[in-house]
Amino acid sequence: MLTHIDWTTMQPQAIIDYIDQEPLYGTSERCFYYVLHSLAEKGIQISKYEPMHQALQQKFGQVERIEATTKIILNILNQNWSLGIVTV
């Protein structure tokens, strides 16, 4: 859902206020990472959160890459299955 937010239309202070006031980001590091990652993907870096984003990137970035690789492999297997290349 975060990928559908057009962060670039928001004032930086509104983004900071949103993050600071959303209880979920205080209780879930993973959710906090995803919102910061979503901002970074749109080219928005907020200096207040940069140290935390870097730390969370170290913690969750590897998991994200593994999940993405797994999805790619499953898609290839599904395509090959539907073409009859892979059989059981």
N, C-alpha and C positions, 0 to 999 in steps of 0.2 A: 504494500500500500504506500510505503514511503516514496517509491519511485514515481508515483503519480502526483506528488506534490510539486508544484512549480515554485521551489524555494527562491528562485531569482526574482520573483515579483514581491517578495516580502522584505521589509526593512530589517537590517541586521539586528537591531534591538528587539524587534518583534519575535525573531527566531530565538534570541537569548531568553526573552521572557517566557516563551512557550516551553523551551527545554527546562528552564529553572523551575517552572510551576507544575510541570507534568510529573506526578509522583512515580509513574512507571520507570522513568529514567533514573530515579534515585534508588529503586529497588532491584532493577535488572540491568546488570552490566551489559548483557548481550543486546538488549533493546537500546540502551544508550549508545553502544557501538554502532548499531544499525542506523540510528538517526544521524550520527556524526559521519558515518560512511556515505549515507545518502547525500548529505550536504557536500562532502568532498567530491563526490561524483559529478555534482553540478558546478564544481569550481568554487564553492563557498567554504572558506576556512575562517573559523572564529578563534582568534588567538586565545581566548579564555579557556577553550576546550582542547587546544592542540596537544598539550602534554598527555591528557587523558586519552585522546584519540590515538596517539602513538602507542600508548601502553595497551589499549584495548586491541589495536591492530595486531600487536605482537601476540596477544592472547587468543583472539578469535579469527585473525586473518588466515591462519593455516587451516582451520576448520572450514572456513568459507571456500578455500581452494579445493579441499578434498570433496566437499559437497558438490561443487561445480563439476569437477572431474567425474564424479560418480554419475551425475545427471547426463553428461555427455556419453559415457559408456553405456548407460541404460538406453538412451535414445538410439545409439548405433545398434545395440542388440535388438531393440524393438523393430527397427527398420529392417534388419537382416532377417528377423523372424517372419515379418510380414512378406518378405520376398522369397521365403523358403530357403534362405542360405543357412540359417541356423536351425537345427532340429534337435529334438530331445531323444 
